[in-house]
Amino acid sequence: MSALGAVYGGVARLRRSWYDRRPASRIRLSRPVISVGNLVTGGSGKTPVVAAVAAVLSRLGHRPAILSRGYGRSRLAPAMVVVTEGTGPLVPVEQSGDEPQMLARDIRGVPIVVAADRVRAGQAAIDRFDATVLILDDGFQHLRLERTIDLLVLSSADLVEKLLPSGRLREPLSAASAADAVLAYGSAAEAQQLAGRVGVEQSFCVTPRYLPLLTLHGVLPAADKRVAAVAGIARPQRFFDALRKQGYDIVREFTFADHHWFSAADVRDIEAKVRELGVSAVVTTAKDAMRLERHRNALTSPWAILPLSVFVEPSAEFEAWLVSRL
């Protein structure tokens, strides 16, 4: 596995080097592109950051549009899909993917276009919505599209990760130096320290804010804090820890692979175990809820979502920096 990781890392390094030596090989669109990406396969918390950046740009008077790959969507989905024009989802999660579907429900006034070819998606966003800024979701490795700003969501855990396939790193850690700024969950000092470790001068911290539980199904008991927790995300422990910090007693943790499409059997198994445990509710992530909604009619226990929003701070400094770069 280590040998395979070395080969994988070498190929990734050569690929980035090839684009660096040939700037003309990158396609430049007529509007600025802000990439929000990471170095690992999932679990970095970049999707809430995408929503936060879109909110900042809208507040500054821009007309942002989000471009996404739409991981995990059906193979039968069209090659390019307009998930939303800014007023809610136009397509089901099978066509959009869970993260674009979640963004389409959480934010207003921001179009979202899904396609493997992000250049085509970006041009569509410009032509159809007159987008003034394009936000490239999970774009750090999408080197074909020229970007104006590269934002890298990084954590201390990433620094000790191994390369695929034995670890979760998509590229060698040295690739992080290509970022214009590091964004890290935690304090400003922690973000600055992480940025220094990878050779990036600019850093900002990401502050999460967990909101009260939202009902997915049934009535949530107001007082009982004993719950079961379900997560089909890359780093489920973050979700479980956050739920405990909100004062909930997790009696049972159910974990699935990232972007897992829950089957009817999965739901039946969870609900059977929940009845045995006698817990008050089942709590899941907003992202997982997108893939669980199709089983809503089969749910018998109370189910809830733990909503999350984030803020990039210091906010005034981040906004001024964005404006100067754009």
Residue frames as qw, qx, qy, qz and C-alpha x, y, z in Angstrom:
[[0.000, 0.884, 0.467, 0.000, 0.00, 0.00, 0.00],
 [0.311, -0.773, 0.112, 0.541, 2.88, 2.37, 0.74],
 [0.385, -0.107, 0.612, 0.682, 4.36, 1.66, -2.68],
 [0.175, 0.634, 0.670, 0.345, 1.01, 2.36, -4.33],
 [0.170, -0.912, -0.261, 0.268, 0.77, 5.60, -2.34],
 [0.376, -0.530, 0.340, 0.680, 4.20, 6.65, -3.59],
 [0.292, 0.228, 0.699, 0.612, 3.13, 5.99, -7.18],
 [0.010, 0.810, 0.577, 0.103, -0.14, 7.85, -6.67],
 [0.277, -0.842, -0.065, 0.458, 1.66, 10.81, -5.09],
 [0.397, -0.273, 0.495, 0.723, 4.18, 10.91, -7.92],
 [0.206, 0.483, 0.694, 0.493, 1.44, 11.01, -10.54],
 [0.120, -0.896, -0.420, 0.084, -0.42, 13.76, -8.65],
 [0.369, -0.688, 0.149, 0.607, 2.79, 15.78, -8.33],
 [0.351, -0.009, 0.614, 0.707, 3.55, 15.41, -12.05],
 [0.115, 0.689, 0.659, 0.277, 0.02, 16.42, -12.98],
 [0.183, -0.922, -0.212, 0.267, 0.16, 19.64, -10.96],
 [0.415, -0.505, 0.365, 0.663, 3.66, 20.37, -12.23],
 [0.368, 0.306, 0.676, 0.561, 2.49, 19.90, -15.83],
 [0.031, 0.864, 0.472, 0.170, -0.21, 22.55, -15.41],
 [0.362, -0.826, 0.003, 0.431, 2.17, 24.89, -13.55],
 [0.431, -0.298, 0.495, 0.693, 4.65, 24.76, -16.43],
 [0.101, 0.279, 0.678, 0.673, 1.93, 25.29, -19.04],
 [0.158, 0.361, 0.439, -0.808, -0.35, 28.11, -17.87],
 [0.384, 0.224, -0.383, -0.809, -1.91, 28.28, -21.33],
 [0.287, -0.100, -0.936, -0.177, -3.31, 24.77, -20.82],
 [0.014, 0.415, 0.724, -0.551, -5.71, 26.10, -18.21],
 [0.034, 0.593, 0.591, 0.546, -9.02, 27.48, -19.39],
 [0.088, -0.198, -0.350, 0.911, -9.85, 30.98, -18.19],
 [0.058, 0.701, 0.701, 0.119, -13.49, 32.00, -18.02],
 [0.148, 0.609, 0.147, 0.766, -14.64, 35.60, -18.38],
 [0.497, -0.753, -0.006, -0.431, -15.54, 35.89, -14.67],
 [0.047, -0.575, 0.727, -0.371, -13.41, 35.35, -11.55],
 [0.833, -0.143, -0.517, -0.137, -13.31, 31.84, -10.08],
 [0.316, -0.591, 0.583, -0.458, -12.93, 31.12, -6.36],
 [0.709, 0.042, -0.702, -0.056, -12.00, 27.52, -5.60],
 [0.559, -0.525, 0.447, -0.461, -12.88, 26.03, -2.20],
 [0.840, 0.197, -0.499, -0.076, -11.08, 22.73, -1.85],
 [0.669, -0.616, 0.397, -0.123, -9.07, 20.41, 0.35],
 [0.159, 0.570, -0.797, -0.119, -6.32, 17.82, 0.22],
 [0.245, -0.072, 0.945, -0.203, -8.25, 14.82, 1.51],
 [0.272, -0.247, -0.786, -0.498, -11.16, 12.73, 0.32],
 [0.477, -0.619, -0.478, -0.401, -14.13, 14.24, 2.10],
 [0.664, -0.552, -0.437, 0.252, -14.70, 15.21, 5.70],
 [0.442, 0.082, -0.143, 0.882, -13.01, 18.62, 5.66],
 [0.025, -0.705, -0.506, 0.496, -16.14, 20.73, 6.13],
 [0.203, -0.106, 0.361, 0.904, -15.73, 22.56, 2.84],
 [0.026, -0.543, -0.713, -0.443, -19.40, 22.53, 1.80],
 [0.247, -0.843, -0.414, 0.239, -20.50, 24.85, 4.67],
 [0.352, -0.481, 0.175, 0.784, -17.53, 27.06, 3.72],
 [0.176, 0.262, 0.636, 0.704, -18.85, 27.25, 0.15],
 [0.154, -0.774, -0.594, -0.152, -22.18, 28.48, 1.53],
 [0.382, -0.747, -0.165, 0.519, -20.38, 31.03, 3.73],
 [0.324, -0.209, 0.387, 0.837, -18.32, 32.37, 0.81],
 [0.057, 0.497, 0.674, 0.544, -21.46, 32.65, -1.33],
 [0.256, -0.834, -0.472, 0.123, -23.16, 34.63, 1.45],
 [0.390, -0.577, 0.069, 0.715, -20.18, 37.01, 1.73],
 [0.246, 0.049, 0.549, 0.797, -20.10, 37.60, -2.02],
 [0.061, -0.677, -0.658, -0.324, -23.85, 38.26, -2.14],
 [0.333, -0.814, -0.306, 0.364, -23.51, 40.73, 0.70],
 [0.359, -0.439, 0.262, 0.781, -20.76, 42.51, -1.23],
 [0.438, 0.632, 0.005, -0.639, -23.11, 42.96, -4.20],
 [0.062, 0.325, -0.839, -0.432, -21.89, 40.11, -6.40],
 [0.857, 0.122, -0.017, -0.500, -24.03, 37.51, -8.18],
 [0.178, -0.446, 0.876, 0.040, -22.23, 34.28, -7.27],
 [0.896, 0.113, -0.216, -0.370, -22.94, 30.87, -8.76],
 [0.557, -0.469, 0.682, -0.066, -21.71, 27.54, -7.38],
 [0.686, 0.414, -0.538, -0.263, -20.16, 24.88, -9.62],
 [0.621, -0.388, 0.635, -0.247, -20.11, 21.33, -8.26],
 [0.165, 0.265, -0.911, -0.268, -19.10, 17.89, -9.42],
 [0.771, -0.120, -0.025, -0.624, -22.13, 16.37, -7.68],
 [0.149, 0.308, -0.935, 0.096, -20.43, 13.31, -6.20],
 [0.219, 0.098, 0.904, -0.353, -22.59, 10.28, -5.61],
 [0.574, 0.347, 0.095, -0.735, -25.39, 11.22, -8.00],
 [0.833, 0.232, 0.490, -0.113, -27.06, 8.66, -10.25],
 [0.392, -0.193, 0.651, 0.620, -25.23, 7.48, -13.33],
 [0.271, 0.572, 0.713, 0.301, -28.45, 8.09, -15.24],
 [0.048, -0.838, -0.233, 0.491, -28.43, 11.80, -14.36],
 [0.538, 0.823, 0.073, 0.171, -27.81, 14.29, -17.21],
 [0.709, 0.185, -0.160, 0.661, -24.21, 15.34, -17.77],
 [0.129, 0.139, -0.218, 0.957, -25.04, 18.89, -16.65],
 [0.281, -0.654, -0.700, -0.059, -27.84, 19.86, -14.29],
 [0.084, -0.481, 0.155, -0.859, -29.04, 23.22, -12.99],
 [0.322, -0.271, -0.838, 0.347, -29.83, 22.22, -9.41],
 [0.079, -0.778, -0.503, 0.368, -31.31, 25.58, -8.52],
 [0.309, 0.662, 0.205, 0.651, -31.77, 29.03, -10.01],
 [0.139, 0.254, -0.407, 0.866, -31.59, 30.41, -6.48],
 [0.551, -0.252, 0.081, -0.792, -35.13, 29.68, -5.30],
 [0.759, -0.170, 0.537, -0.327, -34.88, 26.05, -4.16],
 [0.368, -0.203, 0.854, 0.307, -34.07, 22.68, -5.77],
 [0.592, 0.393, -0.242, -0.660, -35.30, 21.99, -9.30],
 [0.706, 0.228, -0.653, -0.153, -34.17, 18.35, -9.39],
 [0.875, -0.467, -0.044, -0.121, -34.12, 15.44, -6.92],
 [0.445, -0.736, 0.502, 0.091, -31.01, 14.43, -5.00],
 [0.846, 0.076, 0.480, 0.218, -30.38, 11.52, -7.37],
 [0.585, 0.704, 0.189, 0.356, -29.65, 14.04, -10.14],
 [0.002, -0.946, 0.165, -0.280, -27.88, 16.69, -8.06],
 [0.582, 0.161, -0.601, 0.524, -25.87, 14.77, -5.47],
 [0.482, -0.647, -0.550, 0.215, -26.32, 15.28, -1.74],
 [0.388, -0.377, -0.139, 0.829, -24.10, 18.34, -1.19],
 [0.014, -0.141, -0.353, -0.925, -25.53, 20.47, -4.06],
 [0.383, -0.562, -0.653, -0.334, -29.04, 19.48, -2.93],
 [0.490, -0.574, -0.454, 0.474, -28.24, 20.60, 0.61],
 [0.251, -0.203, 0.059, 0.945, -26.81, 23.91, -0.61],
 [0.122, -0.337, -0.556, -0.750, -29.85, 24.49, -2.84],
 [0.452, -0.653, -0.597, -0.114, -32.11, 24.22, 0.20],
 [0.539, -0.521, -0.318, 0.580, -29.94, 26.23, 2.57],
 [0.202, -0.388, 0.102, 0.893, -29.11, 29.31, 0.51],
 [0.413, 0.759, 0.495, -0.094, -31.22, 31.60, -1.66],
 [0.225, 0.937, -0.085, -0.252, -30.33, 33.77, -4.62],
 [0.159, -0.624, 0.712, 0.281, -27.37, 31.62, -5.68],
 [0.862, 0.330, -0.222, -0.312, -27.63, 29.33, -8.75],
 [0.534, -0.436, 0.721, 0.062, -25.95, 25.92, -8.56],
 [0.751, 0.490, -0.320, -0.305, -24.79, 24.03, -11.64],
 [0.717, -0.356, 0.599, 0.022, -23.56, 20.43, -11.44],
 [0.817, 0.548, -0.167, -0.067, -21.31, 18.84, -14.07],
 [0.865, -0.227, 0.156, 0.420, -18.10, 16.84, -14.20],
 [0.495, 0.381, 0.188, 0.758, -16.92, 19.42, -16.74],
 [0.247, -0.699, -0.375, 0.556, -16.70, 22.49, -14.50],
 [0.147, -0.188, 0.326, 0.915, -15.66, 24.68, -17.46],
 [0.157, -0.373, -0.713, -0.572, -18.95, 23.91, -19.18],
 [0.332, -0.672, -0.634, 0.188, -20.83, 24.45, -15.91],
 [0.288, -0.498, -0.118, 0.810, -19.10, 27.80, -15.39],
 [0.022, 0.012, 0.471, 0.882, -19.91, 29.02, -18.87],
 [0.247, -0.530, -0.750, -0.308, -23.53, 27.99, -18.39],
 [0.339, -0.658, -0.481, 0.470, -23.68, 29.96, -15.13],
 [0.171, -0.338, 0.137, 0.915, -22.32, 33.03, -16.91],
 [0.084, -0.153, -0.642, -0.746, -24.62, 32.72, -19.94],
 [0.337, -0.526, -0.742, -0.242, -27.80, 31.84, -18.08],
 [0.455, -0.750, -0.432, 0.207, -27.49, 33.74, -14.79],
 [0.248, 0.829, -0.124, 0.486, -24.92, 36.45, -15.58],
 [0.781, -0.548, -0.146, 0.263, -22.89, 35.29, -12.58],
 [0.137, 0.936, -0.268, 0.183, -20.20, 37.80, -11.62],
 [0.123, -0.580, 0.784, -0.185, -18.18, 35.28, -9.54],
 [0.858, 0.026, -0.457, -0.231, -18.01, 31.49, -9.81],
 [0.481, -0.560, 0.607, -0.295, -17.42, 29.36, -6.70],
 [0.659, 0.288, -0.681, -0.140, -15.77, 26.07, -7.55],
 [0.768, -0.452, 0.292, -0.346, -16.85, 23.54, -4.91],
 [0.855, -0.231, 0.435, 0.161, -14.11, 20.97, -4.21],
 [0.632, 0.775, -0.010, 0.025, -11.87, 22.52, -6.84],
 [0.344, -0.793, 0.456, 0.211, -8.30, 22.34, -5.52],
 [0.544, -0.170, 0.748, 0.339, -7.44, 19.38, -7.77],
 [0.565, 0.675, 0.472, 0.044, -9.52, 20.65, -10.74],
 [0.403, -0.492, 0.250, 0.730, -6.49, 22.24, -12.39],
 [0.380, 0.388, 0.620, 0.566, -7.96, 22.54, -15.89],
 [0.032, -0.883, -0.381, -0.271, -10.00, 25.59, -14.85],
 [0.352, 0.324, -0.261, 0.838, -8.02, 28.73, -14.09],
 [0.406, -0.747, -0.519, 0.088, -8.93, 30.22, -10.74],
 [0.075, 0.811, -0.103, 0.572, -8.55, 33.70, -9.31],
 [0.349, -0.580, 0.536, -0.504, -8.46, 32.59, -5.67],
 [0.687, 0.002, -0.727, -0.004, -7.61, 29.17, -4.23],
 [0.501, -0.542, 0.372, -0.562, -9.02, 28.60, -0.73],
 [0.571, 0.133, -0.807, 0.067, -7.76, 25.44, 0.98],
 [0.710, -0.541, 0.089, -0.442, -9.71, 24.00, 3.91],
 [0.552, 0.352, -0.698, 0.292, -7.08, 22.31, 6.06],
 [0.739, -0.624, 0.024, -0.251, -6.93, 20.56, 9.43],
 [0.243, -0.682, 0.684, -0.088, -4.11, 19.34, 11.65],
 [0.819, -0.006, 0.566, -0.093, -5.23, 15.75, 10.90],
 [0.737, 0.675, -0.005, -0.039, -4.44, 16.34, 7.21],
 [0.090, 0.838, -0.537, 0.047, -0.77, 16.93, 8.05],
 [0.363, -0.387, 0.842, -0.097, -0.33, 13.35, 9.26],
 [0.847, 0.322, 0.261, -0.333, -2.49, 11.65, 6.62],
 [0.474, -0.208, 0.730, 0.447, -1.05, 9.20, 4.11],
 [0.317, 0.320, -0.462, -0.764, -1.56, 9.29, 0.38],
 [0.870, 0.193, 0.134, -0.433, -4.26, 7.24, -1.29],
 [0.631, -0.349, -0.510, -0.469, -4.92, 4.32, -1.26],
 [0.546, -0.188, -0.699, 0.422, -3.60, 3.68, 2.27],
 [0.119, -0.368, -0.413, 0.824, -4.65, 7.13, 3.48],
 [0.259, 0.779, 0.551, -0.152, -6.97, 9.97, 2.45],
 [0.116, -0.663, 0.221, 0.706, -4.56, 12.45, 0.84],
 [0.708, 0.651, 0.267, -0.055, -5.36, 13.20, -2.80],
 [0.517, 0.754, -0.221, 0.339, -2.02, 14.94, -3.32],
 [0.641, -0.039, -0.417, 0.643, 1.29, 15.24, -1.47],
 [0.301, -0.786, -0.372, 0.391, 1.16, 17.78, 1.34],
 [0.366, -0.262, 0.222, 0.865, 3.54, 20.00, -0.64],
 [0.111, 0.496, 0.622, 0.596, 0.65, 20.83, -3.01],
 [0.230, -0.798, -0.505, 0.234, -0.90, 22.96, -0.25],
 [0.341, -0.443, 0.068, 0.826, 1.60, 25.74, -0.97],
 [0.137, 0.288, 0.589, 0.743, -0.36, 26.50, -4.18],
 [0.156, -0.760, -0.630, 0.028, -3.24, 27.87, -2.09],
 [0.111, 0.628, 0.004, 0.771, -3.80, 31.61, -1.72],
 [0.364, -0.478, 0.402, -0.691, -5.20, 31.16, 1.78],
 [0.330, -0.082, -0.928, 0.150, -5.69, 28.39, 4.32],
 [0.565, -0.416, -0.017, -0.712, -9.06, 28.12, 6.08],
 [0.390, 0.048, -0.878, 0.272, -9.09, 26.07, 9.28],
 [0.605, -0.633, -0.368, -0.313, -11.76, 25.19, 11.82],
 [0.685, -0.355, -0.356, 0.527, -10.56, 26.53, 15.18],
 [0.231, -0.852, -0.104, 0.459, -8.90, 29.69, 16.40],
 [0.414, 0.897, -0.153, -0.020, -7.08, 32.31, 14.32],
 [0.255, -0.718, 0.647, 0.038, -3.81, 31.21, 15.92],
 [0.715, -0.021, 0.698, 0.039, -4.43, 27.58, 14.93],
 [0.676, 0.694, 0.248, 0.005, -5.24, 28.60, 11.36],
 [0.165, 0.917, -0.361, -0.024, -2.09, 30.71, 11.15],
 [0.471, -0.507, 0.721, 0.043, 0.03, 27.87, 12.50],
 [0.771, 0.266, 0.577, 0.039, -1.41, 25.41, 9.97],
 [0.530, 0.847, 0.030, -0.006, -0.83, 27.83, 7.11],
 [0.084, -0.838, 0.537, 0.043, 2.78, 28.28, 8.19],
 [0.676, -0.235, 0.697, 0.045, 3.30, 24.52, 8.25],
 [0.703, 0.407, 0.549, 0.196, 2.38, 24.26, 4.55],
 [0.411, -0.106, 0.299, 0.855, 4.01, 27.47, 3.37],
 [0.043, 0.697, 0.529, 0.483, 0.94, 29.67, 2.87],
 [0.189, 0.163, -0.276, 0.928, 1.08, 33.25, 4.12],
 [0.420, -0.233, -0.013, -0.877, -2.63, 34.07, 4.43],
 [0.242, -0.206, -0.940, 0.121, -5.00, 32.28, 6.81],
 [0.468, -0.313, 0.015, -0.826, -8.51, 32.62, 8.22],
 [0.126, -0.006, 0.930, -0.344, -10.38, 30.62, 10.81],
 [0.452, -0.265, -0.613, -0.592, -13.75, 28.94, 10.32],
 [0.229, -0.087, 0.660, -0.711, -16.20, 29.19, 13.20],
 [0.270, -0.283, -0.858, -0.333, -19.03, 26.62, 13.22],
 [0.376, -0.073, 0.372, -0.845, -22.46, 27.36, 14.66],
 [0.131, -0.212, -0.960, -0.125, -24.80, 24.47, 15.34],
 [0.415, -0.211, -0.080, -0.881, -28.48, 25.35, 15.27],
 [0.599, -0.066, 0.604, -0.522, -31.39, 23.65, 17.11],
 [0.311, 0.053, 0.927, 0.206, -32.47, 20.29, 15.77],
 [0.485, 0.219, -0.247, -0.810, -34.81, 20.31, 12.78],
 [0.719, 0.083, 0.615, -0.312, -37.49, 17.67, 12.44],
 [0.142, 0.249, -0.796, -0.532, -37.09, 15.20, 9.59],
 [0.535, -0.264, -0.701, -0.390, -39.96, 12.98, 10.77],
 [0.569, -0.489, -0.645, 0.143, -42.25, 12.83, 13.78],
 [0.291, -0.895, -0.004, -0.337, -42.33, 14.92, 16.95],
 [0.529, 0.334, -0.568, 0.534, -39.11, 15.43, 18.86],
 [0.598, -0.646, -0.437, 0.183, -39.31, 15.04, 22.66],
 [0.046, 0.926, -0.096, 0.363, -38.37, 18.38, 24.21],
 [0.488, -0.767, 0.375, -0.181, -36.58, 17.15, 27.32],
 [0.928, -0.153, 0.316, 0.126, -35.14, 13.68, 26.57],
 [0.141, 0.834, -0.472, -0.247, -31.54, 14.00, 25.34],
 [0.573, -0.211, 0.779, 0.141, -30.94, 10.26, 24.79],
 [0.643, 0.624, -0.107, -0.431, -30.58, 9.77, 21.03],
 [0.811, 0.043, 0.457, 0.363, -29.13, 7.53, 18.36],
 [0.094, 0.788, -0.267, -0.547, -26.88, 9.17, 15.77],
 [0.808, 0.347, 0.436, 0.192, -26.57, 8.23, 12.07],
 [0.027, 0.831, -0.309, -0.462, -23.74, 9.47, 9.84],
 [0.839, 0.313, 0.350, 0.275, -22.76, 8.56, 6.28],
 [0.201, 0.963, -0.176, 0.043, -19.94, 11.08, 5.99],
 [0.679, 0.482, -0.458, 0.309, -16.16, 10.86, 5.73],
 [0.263, 0.223, -0.655, 0.672, -15.35, 11.85, 9.33],
 [0.499, -0.576, -0.548, -0.346, -18.41, 10.86, 11.38],
 [0.554, -0.356, -0.513, 0.550, -16.68, 11.43, 14.72],
 [0.096, 0.093, -0.031, 0.991, -16.84, 15.19, 14.14],
 [0.463, -0.389, -0.402, -0.687, -20.62, 14.97, 13.93],
 [0.695, -0.422, -0.577, 0.077, -20.88, 12.75, 17.00],
 [0.450, -0.159, -0.358, 0.803, -18.63, 15.07, 19.00],
 [0.104, -0.221, -0.115, -0.963, -20.66, 18.11, 17.93],
 [0.584, -0.447, -0.510, -0.446, -23.90, 16.42, 18.97],
 [0.657, -0.378, -0.528, 0.383, -22.48, 15.61, 22.39],
 [0.275, -0.014, -0.185, 0.943, -21.31, 19.22, 22.80],
 [0.334, -0.342, -0.269, -0.836, -24.93, 20.26, 22.26],
 [0.428, -0.265, 0.563, -0.655, -25.81, 18.22, 25.34],
 [0.871, 0.075, -0.201, -0.441, -27.09, 15.03, 23.73],
 [0.535, -0.381, 0.749, -0.090, -26.38, 11.56, 25.11],
 [0.618, 0.389, -0.540, -0.419, -25.62, 9.32, 22.12],
 [0.799, -0.228, 0.493, -0.257, -26.68, 5.81, 23.08],
 [0.787, 0.129, 0.544, 0.259, -25.75, 4.28, 19.72],
 [0.097, 0.669, -0.378, -0.632, -23.67, 5.45, 16.75],
 [0.796, 0.382, 0.465, 0.070, -24.51, 4.20, 13.25],
 [0.075, -0.685, 0.419, 0.592, -21.79, 4.85, 10.67],
 [0.788, 0.477, 0.382, 0.076, -21.84, 4.38, 6.91],
 [0.581, 0.043, 0.314, 0.750, -19.49, 5.24, 4.05],
 [0.029, 0.457, -0.022, -0.889, -19.37, 8.80, 2.72],
 [0.427, 0.240, -0.369, -0.790, -22.26, 9.55, 0.29],
 [0.107, 0.075, 0.991, -0.041, -23.89, 6.22, 1.26],
 [0.490, -0.145, -0.371, -0.776, -27.28, 5.73, -0.38],
 [0.368, -0.096, 0.761, -0.526, -29.41, 4.40, 2.46],
 [0.330, -0.116, -0.836, -0.422, -31.51, 1.40, 1.49],
 [0.670, -0.435, -0.179, -0.574, -34.89, 0.43, 2.90],
 [0.858, -0.189, -0.443, 0.181, -33.10, -2.40, 4.74],
 [0.385, 0.220, -0.382, 0.811, -30.69, 0.11, 6.31],
 [0.325, -0.393, 0.072, -0.857, -33.59, 2.17, 7.62],
 [0.832, -0.331, -0.320, -0.310, -35.45, -0.89, 8.94],
 [0.760, -0.031, -0.478, 0.440, -32.30, -2.08, 10.73],
 [0.149, 0.283, -0.312, 0.895, -31.68, 1.33, 12.33],
 [0.524, -0.386, -0.050, -0.757, -35.29, 1.69, 13.43],
 [0.860, -0.246, -0.440, -0.075, -35.39, -1.84, 14.91],
 [0.615, 0.011, -0.464, 0.638, -32.27, -1.16, 16.98],
 [0.073, -0.346, 0.152, -0.923, -33.60, 2.24, 18.03],
 [0.703, -0.416, -0.239, -0.525, -36.80, 0.65, 19.36],
 [0.834, -0.177, -0.461, 0.246, -34.72, -1.83, 21.36],
 [0.421, 0.132, -0.344, 0.829, -32.63, 1.00, 22.83],
 [0.211, -0.770, -0.584, 0.148, -35.69, 3.04, 23.72],
 [0.316, -0.176, 0.008, 0.932, -34.08, 6.35, 22.69],
 [0.229, 0.659, 0.390, -0.602, -36.14, 9.48, 22.10],
 [0.533, 0.796, -0.016, -0.286, -34.98, 10.25, 18.54],
 [0.799, 0.085, 0.309, 0.508, -32.53, 9.52, 15.73],
 [0.033, 0.915, -0.091, -0.393, -30.29, 12.43, 14.75],
 [0.781, 0.232, 0.348, 0.464, -28.41, 12.66, 11.45],
 [0.272, -0.351, 0.192, 0.875, -26.47, 15.23, 9.42],
 [0.442, 0.637, 0.089, -0.624, -28.06, 17.62, 6.93],
 [0.252, 0.478, -0.712, -0.449, -26.09, 15.92, 4.16],
 [0.060, 0.029, 0.998, -0.019, -27.34, 12.44, 5.12],
 [0.385, 0.457, 0.549, -0.584, -30.89, 13.76, 5.36],
 [0.415, 0.511, -0.349, -0.667, -30.80, 14.45, 1.62],
 [0.363, 0.223, -0.867, -0.258, -30.32, 10.72, 0.99],
 [0.039, 0.161, 0.911, -0.377, -32.74, 9.61, 3.70],
 [0.390, 0.238, 0.155, -0.876, -35.74, 11.69, 2.62],
 [0.527, 0.119, -0.629, -0.558, -36.87, 9.15, 0.04],
 [0.426, -0.167, -0.880, 0.128, -37.56, 6.77, 2.97],
 [0.198, -0.214, 0.319, -0.902, -39.58, 9.35, 4.91],
 [0.730, -0.173, -0.197, -0.632, -42.83, 7.37, 4.62],
 [0.811, -0.040, -0.580, 0.069, -41.14, 4.30, 6.10],
 [0.203, 0.304, -0.581, 0.727, -39.86, 6.09, 9.20],
 [0.562, -0.583, -0.566, -0.154, -41.63, 5.30, 12.47],
 [0.563, -0.484, -0.310, 0.594, -39.29, 6.85, 15.05],
 [0.042, 0.982, 0.044, -0.177, -38.72, 10.62, 15.42],
 [0.745, 0.152, 0.152, 0.632, -35.81, 11.68, 13.19],
 [0.075, -0.965, -0.065, 0.243, -33.99, 15.01, 13.31],
 [0.670, 0.530, -0.038, 0.519, -31.21, 16.95, 11.58],
 [0.487, -0.663, -0.073, 0.564, -28.39, 18.85, 13.31],
 [0.466, 0.843, 0.132, 0.233, -28.03, 21.98, 11.11],
 [0.630, -0.400, 0.081, 0.661, -24.63, 23.66, 10.75],
 [0.378, 0.898, 0.070, 0.214, -23.60, 27.07, 9.47],
 [0.722, -0.244, -0.026, 0.647, -20.08, 28.51, 9.49],
 [0.095, 0.994, 0.017, -0.047, -18.44, 31.92, 9.40],
 [0.748, 0.267, -0.099, 0.600, -15.00, 32.82, 8.04],
 [0.330, -0.941, -0.073, 0.027, -13.26, 35.13, 10.49],
 [0.038, 0.493, 0.333, -0.803, -12.10, 37.80, 11.06],
 [0.470, 0.632, 0.615, 0.033, -15.05, 38.60, 8.79],
 [0.180, 0.946, -0.007, -0.269, -14.08, 42.20, 7.90],
 [0.238, -0.626, 0.638, 0.380, -10.52, 41.14, 7.09],
 [0.505, 0.131, 0.823, 0.224, -11.72, 38.20, 4.98],
 [0.420, 0.792, 0.437, -0.075, -14.13, 40.39, 3.01],
 [0.048, 0.913, -0.247, -0.322, -11.47, 43.03, 2.38],
 [0.375, -0.395, 0.764, 0.345, -9.02, 40.35, 1.26],
 [0.531, 0.412, 0.731, 0.121, -11.57, 38.83, -1.14],
 [0.310, 0.913, 0.198, -0.180, -12.36, 42.23, -2.63],
 [0.106, -0.801, 0.467, 0.359, -8.67, 43.01, -3.15],
 [0.431, -0.167, 0.835, 0.299, -8.04, 39.67, -4.85],
 [0.486, 0.586, 0.648, 0.032, -11.10, 39.90, -7.08]]
